Amino acid sequence: MKRLTHVLVGLVALCFTQLLLAQGAIEITRGTDKATPIAVVPFGWQGSAPLPEDMADITANDLRNSGMFAPIPRGNMLSYPTRDSEINARDWRMIGADYVVVGQVSATGADAFSLTYSLYNVVREQVVLARSISGTRTQLRDIAHHLSDEVFKELTGIQGAFNTKLLYVAAERFSVDNTRYTLQRSDYDGARAVTLLQSREPILSPSYSPDGERIAYVSFESRRPEIYIHYIRTGRRERISSFEGLNGAPSWSPDGTRLAFVLSRDGNPEIYVMDLASKQLRRVTNHFAIDTEPTWMGNDTLVFTSDRGGRPQIYKQNLSSGNTERLTFVGNYNANAKLSVDGRTMVMVHRQEGYRNFQIATQDLERGNLRVLTETSLDESPTVSPNGVMLIYATRQQGRGVLMLVSTNGRARSVIPTQFNDLRVPSWSPYLP
C-alpha cells in the first residue's frame, strides 16, 4: 500500500487522494426504526449429496445486508417447513416473525435444478408471493440472489440489487519491489471472484459502464497514468487517454456514450468529457483550483470535487449552460461523490469541522440532510448499489485493507469476504440482464 501511495503522491500531488487508509473498529450509526423480522427457513432438498450452496442462508444474508430486514436465526425457529402448506402461523408469531420464506429444491436433470419458493405474511396468514426458478449447479447462487430480489421488491416496492456484481483492486505484496495488482470481479457480496486483469503497476478507479459490459480504469503499466476501457466478454482493451500529466478518475455517462475524466494536460487538473464514438474531447471546467473526481447526474450534469472555495467540496455543473452550483456545506472536507441511480442520494467521503477523521456520509439531495455512516478514521472510495439501499467502501481493519458493506439506513454492516489482504477502490455494477 505504501508503494502505491508514494506513486500517487509523486504523480498527482495536487489531486485529492482516493487511497486514504485507516485503522480502527467499524462503528455504524443505528436507525431509529427496527428492521422487519423475517424467517428464511432452510430449503428442502431430497438429493443424496448436499447442495454446494446454502441458498436459504444466501437469501437471509442478502436481506440482512439491505438493513431493512432482520433474519431470524435458525436455532430460534420452532419448525422447518419447506412448502407454504406446511406453515403454522402460530409458530412464527411466537418468535416474532412478520414474514416467512420457504422453498423446495428439486433436481430436474443431470445438472439442472429448480427452486419453488413462497413468501408468507404471518400477520395476515396468507401467501403473498409464490414462484419457481430454474438453473444449473453453477447458478445456485444466482437463483438465491434472484429470490432475494423478488422478496425485497415485494415487501419494499424497491428493485433488489443482490444479483449485481462488484469490481475492486487487490494488491498482493511479495517483497518491497514486487507487488501484483489484480482487477477482480465478484458477486456483490464477494463470492465467486474472478481476475479480469493483472499488472505489476497500480490499477485505479475501475468503473462499470451502464450496460455492464465494459470497465474504464486507470493503469500505471507504462509507469504513468493512462485510461483504458476493458471489454469484459472478450478481454479486449482500448487505451482512451494518454496525455502528458494526469489521466484519472474515469466516469461513464448514463447513456454509455461518453466518459468524463480528469486531465492536467493544460497544467491544472480539470474535468473533460470524451465522446467515445468520435474520440472528441471537450473541456468542462476552467478554474485555477483543482477540479477532480467527476460523476454524472443525468446525461447533462456532472458532479465533481473542487477546492475553489478554499477546501474540497462537491459541486455540480450543467454541461449545456455551464452553470455551477455548490452542493455540500456541512463539514470542512467533502469529496469523491457517488450518486444513487434515482439521483436522490449522494454518498461521499466527509470530514466534520474540528475532526481529523475521514468518514463515509450520505446526503439527501432533495432535503439537504447529511448523515455520517462510519466512525473510522480515513474511509475511502464509496460506491452505491443501483437501488441506493447499500454501499461499499474501502477501509482498514486489523492491519488489512478490506471492503465494508453498509446499508444506507445505517442498520447493517459486514466485511466483504475475500482471499486477499489488501483491497481498494470498489465499484458496484448497474443492474445486469
RAKA-V778098 format. One record per residue. N is the residue number from 1. RES is the residue in three letters. PHI is phi as a letter, one per 20 degrees, with the letter a starting at -180 (NA if undefined). Layout:
# RAKA-V778098
((N/RES/PHI) (N/RES/PHI))
This chain:
# RAKA-V778098
((1/MET/NA) (2/LYS/f) (3/ARG/f) (4/LEU/f) (5/THR/f) (6/HIS/f) (7/VAL/f) (8/LEU/f) (9/VAL/f) (10/GLY/f) (11/LEU/e) (12/VAL/c) (13/ALA/f) (14/LEU/e) (15/CYS/e) (16/PHE/f) (17/THR/f) (18/GLN/d) (19/LEU/d) (20/LEU/e) (21/LEU/d) (22/ALA/b) (23/GLN/c) (24/GLY/p) (25/ALA/f) (26/ILE/e) (27/GLU/c) (28/ILE/d) (29/THR/f) (30/ARG/e) (31/GLY/f) (32/THR/e) (33/ASP/e) (34/LYS/e) (35/ALA/f) (36/THR/f) (37/PRO/f) (38/ILE/b) (39/ALA/d) (40/VAL/d) (41/VAL/f) (42/PRO/g) (43/PHE/f) (44/GLY/f) (45/TRP/b) (46/GLN/d) (47/GLY/f) (48/SER/f) (49/ALA/c) (50/PRO/f) (51/LEU/f) (52/PRO/f) (53/GLU/c) (54/ASP/e) (55/MET/f) (56/ALA/f) (57/ASP/f) (58/ILE/f) (59/THR/f) (60/ALA/f) (61/ASN/f) (62/ASP/g) (63/LEU/f) (64/ARG/f) (65/ASN/f) (66/SER/f) (67/GLY/m) (68/MET/d) (69/PHE/c) (70/ALA/c) (71/PRO/f) (72/ILE/e) (73/PRO/g) (74/ARG/f) (75/GLY/f) (76/ASN/e) (77/MET/f) (78/LEU/e) (79/SER/b) (80/TYR/c) (81/PRO/f) (82/THR/d) (83/ARG/c) (84/ASP/f) (85/SER/f) (86/GLU/e) (87/ILE/f) (88/ASN/d) (89/ALA/g) (90/ARG/f) (91/ASP/g) (92/TRP/e) (93/ARG/f) (94/MET/f) (95/ILE/d) (96/GLY/n) (97/ALA/e) (98/ASP/e) (99/TYR/c) (100/VAL/c) (101/VAL/d) (102/VAL/c) (103/GLY/b) (104/GLN/c) (105/VAL/e) (106/SER/c) (107/ALA/e) (108/THR/d) (109/GLY/a) (110/ALA/f) (111/ASP/b) (112/ALA/c) (113/PHE/c) (114/SER/c) (115/LEU/d) (116/THR/d) (117/TYR/c) (118/SER/b) (119/LEU/d) (120/TYR/d) (121/ASN/e) (122/VAL/f) (123/VAL/f) (124/ARG/e) (125/GLU/l) (126/GLN/b) (127/VAL/f) (128/VAL/d) (129/LEU/b) (130/ALA/b) (131/ARG/b) (132/SER/c) (133/ILE/b) (134/SER/c) (135/GLY/a) (136/THR/e) (137/ARG/g) (138/THR/f) (139/GLN/d) (140/LEU/f) (141/ARG/f) (142/ASP/f) (143/ILE/f) (144/ALA/f) (145/HIS/f) (146/HIS/f) (147/LEU/g) (148/SER/g) (149/ASP/f) (150/GLU/f) (151/VAL/f) (152/PHE/f) (153/LYS/f) (154/GLU/f) (155/LEU/e) (156/THR/d) (157/GLY/m) (158/ILE/d) (159/GLN/f) (160/GLY/f) (161/ALA/c) (162/PHE/e) (163/ASN/e) (164/THR/d) (165/LYS/c) (166/LEU/c) (167/LEU/d) (168/TYR/a) (169/VAL/d) (170/ALA/d) (171/ALA/d) (172/GLU/d) (173/ARG/e) (174/PHE/e) (175/SER/a) (176/VAL/g) (177/ASP/d) (178/ASN/c) (179/THR/c) (180/ARG/d) (181/TYR/d) (182/THR/c) (183/LEU/e) (184/GLN/d) (185/ARG/c) (186/SER/c) (187/ASP/f) (188/TYR/g) (189/ASP/e) (190/GLY/n) (191/ALA/f) (192/ARG/l) (193/ALA/f) (194/VAL/c) (195/THR/e) (196/LEU/e) (197/LEU/b) (198/GLN/c) (199/SER/b) (200/ARG/e) (201/GLU/d) (202/PRO/g) (203/ILE/d) (204/LEU/c) (205/SER/l) (206/PRO/f) (207/SER/b) (208/TYR/f) (209/SER/f) (210/PRO/f) (211/ASP/e) (212/GLY/m) (213/GLU/e) (214/ARG/c) (215/ILE/c) (216/ALA/d) (217/TYR/b) (218/VAL/d) (219/SER/c) (220/PHE/d) (221/GLU/f) (222/SER/e) (223/ARG/m) (224/ARG/b) (225/PRO/f) (226/GLU/c) (227/ILE/d) (228/TYR/c) (229/ILE/d) (230/HIS/d) (231/TYR/e) (232/ILE/f) (233/ARG/f) (234/THR/d) (235/GLY/n) (236/ARG/f) (237/ARG/c) (238/GLU/c) (239/ARG/f) (240/ILE/d) (241/SER/b) (242/SER/b) (243/PHE/f) (244/GLU/f) (245/GLY/n) (246/LEU/e) (247/ASN/c) (248/GLY/b) (249/ALA/l) (250/PRO/f) (251/SER/b) (252/TRP/e) (253/SER/f) (254/PRO/g) (255/ASP/e) (256/GLY/m) (257/THR/e) (258/ARG/c) (259/LEU/c) (260/ALA/e) (261/PHE/b) (262/VAL/d) (263/LEU/c) (264/SER/d) (265/ARG/g) (266/ASP/e) (267/GLY/o) (268/ASN/c) (269/PRO/f) (270/GLU/c) (271/ILE/e) (272/TYR/c) (273/VAL/c) (274/MET/d) (275/ASP/f) (276/LEU/f) (277/ALA/f) (278/SER/e) (279/LYS/m) (280/GLN/f) (281/LEU/d) (282/ARG/c) (283/ARG/e) (284/VAL/e) (285/THR/d) (286/ASN/b) (287/HIS/b) (288/PHE/f) (289/ALA/f) (290/ILE/e) (291/ASP/d) (292/THR/b) (293/GLU/l) (294/PRO/f) (295/THR/b) (296/TRP/e) (297/MET/c) (298/GLY/m) (299/ASN/e) (300/ASP/c) (301/THR/c) (302/LEU/d) (303/VAL/d) (304/PHE/b) (305/THR/e) (306/SER/b) (307/ASP/d) (308/ARG/f) (309/GLY/e) (310/GLY/o) (311/ARG/c) (312/PRO/f) (313/GLN/c) (314/ILE/d) (315/TYR/c) (316/LYS/c) (317/GLN/c) (318/ASN/f) (319/LEU/f) (320/SER/f) (321/SER/e) (322/GLY/n) (323/ASN/f) (324/THR/d) (325/GLU/c) (326/ARG/e) (327/LEU/d) (328/THR/d) (329/PHE/c) (330/VAL/e) (331/GLY/n) (332/ASN/e) (333/TYR/b) (334/ASN/b) (335/ALA/b) (336/ASN/l) (337/ALA/f) (338/LYS/c) (339/LEU/d) (340/SER/f) (341/VAL/f) (342/ASP/f) (343/GLY/m) (344/ARG/e) (345/THR/d) (346/MET/d) (347/VAL/d) (348/MET/b) (349/VAL/e) (350/HIS/c) (351/ARG/c) (352/GLN/e) (353/GLU/g) (354/GLY/n) (355/TYR/d) (356/ARG/d) (357/ASN/f) (358/PHE/e) (359/GLN/c) (360/ILE/e) (361/ALA/c) (362/THR/d) (363/GLN/c) (364/ASP/f) (365/LEU/f) (366/GLU/e) (367/ARG/e) (368/GLY/n) (369/ASN/f) (370/LEU/d) (371/ARG/c) (372/VAL/e) (373/LEU/e) (374/THR/c) (375/GLU/c) (376/THR/e) (377/SER/d) (378/LEU/r) (379/ASP/f) (380/GLU/b) (381/SER/l) (382/PRO/f) (383/THR/b) (384/VAL/d) (385/SER/f) (386/PRO/g) (387/ASN/e) (388/GLY/m) (389/VAL/e) (390/MET/c) (391/LEU/b) (392/ILE/c) (393/TYR/b) (394/ALA/d) (395/THR/b) (396/ARG/c) (397/GLN/b) (398/GLN/l) (399/GLY/m) (400/ARG/d) (401/GLY/e) (402/VAL/c) (403/LEU/d) (404/MET/d) (405/LEU/d) (406/VAL/c) (407/SER/e) (408/THR/f) (409/ASN/e) (410/GLY/n) (411/ARG/e) (412/ALA/c) (413/ARG/b) (414/SER/a) (415/VAL/e) (416/ILE/f) (417/PRO/f) (418/THR/b) (419/GLN/e) (420/PHE/e) (421/ASN/d) (422/ASP/b) (423/LEU/d) (424/ARG/a) (425/VAL/k) (426/PRO/f) (427/SER/b) (428/TRP/e) (429/SER/f) (430/PRO/f) (431/TYR/f) (432/LEU/d) (433/PRO/f))
